[in-house]
Amino acid sequence: VQLVESGGGLVQPGGSLRLSCAATGLAFSPYEMKWYRQRPGEERELVARIKSGGGIRAYVPAVKGRFSISRDDAKNTVFLQMNSLNTEDTAVYYCNANRYEELTGETDYWGQGTQVTVSS
């Protein structure tokens, strides 16, 4: 199983970026997909999540109204559209695939991360 993030980079405050996470080697659609971020010197924090089927999405208050998570199950890909970026959004962003099954328990996969730097 591989999760590969892309789309990070350097952007000015107020700018936008769109992160992608392409999954291979797993049955994508049953998984809840999440985006986490880790700022320098801080713990990894959950930013956004989207349930299997895409009908339920949730965001941490700091990004609500600015970030939008979506998924394309046909392409095994989850996206994070980030608008109105500010310096506090500077972090490494990680993609996570999570699934719980009663028989086998919890399955968790992580990408390698993509750097987002917001700076003038």
C-alpha positions, -999 to +999 in steps of 0.1 A: +000+000+000+012+035-009-001+069-003+017+096-023+010+133-015+017+160-040+009+197-045+029+213-017+052+242-021+059+278-013+030+303-015+024+338-004-001+347+024-035+348+010-027+323-017-040+289-025-027+254-029-044+221-038-029+189-023-035+155-037-030+121-022-030+091-046-035+057-031-023+024-046-026-011-034-058-008-013-095-008-019-099+029-016-136+036-014-143+020+020-116+040+037-121+072+056-095+097+044-078+123+065-053+151+062-030+159+091-003+185+094+027+189+116+042+223+123+079+225+133+083+215+169+047+205+173+027+173+173+008+161+143-028+174+142-058+164+123-069+190+098-098+175+078-115+142+072-139+127+047-159+096+053-163+067+029-188+079+002-178+115+007-211+126+023-196+135+057-167+160+060-152+177+090-126+203+097-105+216+125-118+251+134-086+268+123-092+258+087-130+257+085-142+279+056-108+281+040-100+244+034-121+219+015-115+181+014-128+160-014-123+125-029-125+108-062-129+071-056-126+064-094-090+077-092-082+065-056-073+101-047-082+125-020-077+163-023-073+192+001-080+226-015-064+253+007-074+289+003-066+321+021-034+306+034-015+322+063+018+316+079+002+294+106-006+269+078+031+263+073+036+226+080+042+192+065+009+178+054+002+141+056-025+119+040-040+091+061-063+062+051-082+046+080-107+018+082-122-002+110-137-037+105-152-057+133-133-088+124-099-074+116-098-042+136-083-009+126-062-005+095-041+027+091-019+039+063+002+071+060+018+090+032+053+105+034+041+141+037+044+172+015+058+205+027+036+236+026+053+269+033+034+301+035+057+331+034+061+365+018 
